[in-house]
Amino acid sequence: MRRNYFFIFVIAILLSGCQSTKLQPAAPDVEQAPVIFNHFKPSTKNAIAVSTNAQATPPTTTISTELLQPNKKNHTVPSPYKPTIEKSHSRSASPDLWQHIADNLHIKIYLNRALNKRIKWYTRQPKYLQIVNERAAPYLYHIVNKVEQRKLPMELALLPFVESDFRPTISSSAQAVGVWQLVAATAHHFGIKSDQWYDGRQDVLASTDAALAYLEYLYKRFDGNWMHALAAYNSGEGRVQRAIANNKKRGKSTDYWSLKLPKETSDYVPKLLALSYLVQNPKLGLIRPKLENKAQTTEFNVGQQFDFSVIANLSGVGRSQLHKLNPGYLKNQSSPNGPHTLLLPLQQQALLSSQFFKSNFTGEYFVKKNDTLYGIAKKFDMPVKKLKMLNNKKTNLIGIGERLLTGQPKTMPGSLTIDYKISPYLDDTQVATATITVNYQVKPGDTIWDISQLYDVSHKDLAQWNKLSASSILKPGITLVLHLPQAIKPISQLQNDGLLLGLEKTLKQPH
């Protein structure tokens, strides 16, 4: 009998020990408050769930509560109304961009009544994604790349489809503009420029940077809850904050599905989740388009104010196509104060090897002793890969005296614009002279006068270009910069060639 009491006593001690032992949680990472908005103290929670610790009754499930791609081993299924993000450990490298997007969508979706409604809406328009993809095609690769660089959920790359059906110039009743539907105040906070020349909200890639920065801010603002962040992106953070506060006051759950939000916002997140679901499951009826997983367009910084008509004639790309690809520019010219970046319908290799680029936007450099390709690339502030592409090089081998093209905008100010107050067709009109930049390495005995005569330029200009006086003594081995005029044909010959004729037709078009 005593032995039985002894065993009972030992078991009781062991059980009390189990109850009093607690696992110590790992120290969470502290979230940094965004620089632009610093009116809140971010939570130190390090959650990756879209909805955390919600206790509300789940919405009625009408299709399925299964995971899209369930992992039956060691998998705990959360409440069916709580989509969660599963971190990706590897990136898909599919040759098709839409397949790449589908492979990297990681919000786990549990279908409910609201999602079922949006899925039916999409599947009743099976060609919806195909149609919108035609507008998105020049930009989508770049957007996906920006999302991945910031390590954000791939679902965000689908937001322009939900926000605007990928219409860059669309404006809402609330004056939200562009594919990301940014209002002026938000755009300004996140670095978007807007004036009479240019509206960055209509610039697809510039507005993408601002929108993703804003979404990152909202994610931190709402303690790592993507559902709340997305709702706030649509209706404003203040409204979502008030909805959360009201539910807390009433003892209700604060998960997204339990919040009292405007109908548009209540439909907004389900619309995104439904589109994500269908992109991953094209057999359900929404046709998933095909798109090559590489850039179809290249961003190109002209480096100065430019005229669309001149760029069109120099590049061979139609002016209307340039405007369509670059809807942020509101006039036929870029602003004198910038930006001067254009999206061109060329892949980078094609752009760098084009006569348009080599004739107007490159300087040249002659290889010296002890030069390396890396050193030259660093000197001209360009990647080695770009320098090799520009010079059609497969290896890093270079030879002393070899001429290399360097990809920097070197055109003189004014040479890419047209003065519309003066007719460019009058015989006495002075046509702005386009120039190219040449680097000259000084040899023993060289003088500024000798070099100016060699290249048929003013010795005063040569001195001014290099911040020297006309009587400066030159040290052998230094490099001088010369801005040489490109060969200009007489106006009559240009007309015969059809260039001015093409310009005339272009200029007479409305803009």
Summary of the structure (lengths in Angstrom):
residues: 511
radius of gyration: 30.8
end to end distance: 103.6
largest distance: 124.3
contacts: 1418
relative contact order: 0.08
helix: 42%
strand: 9%
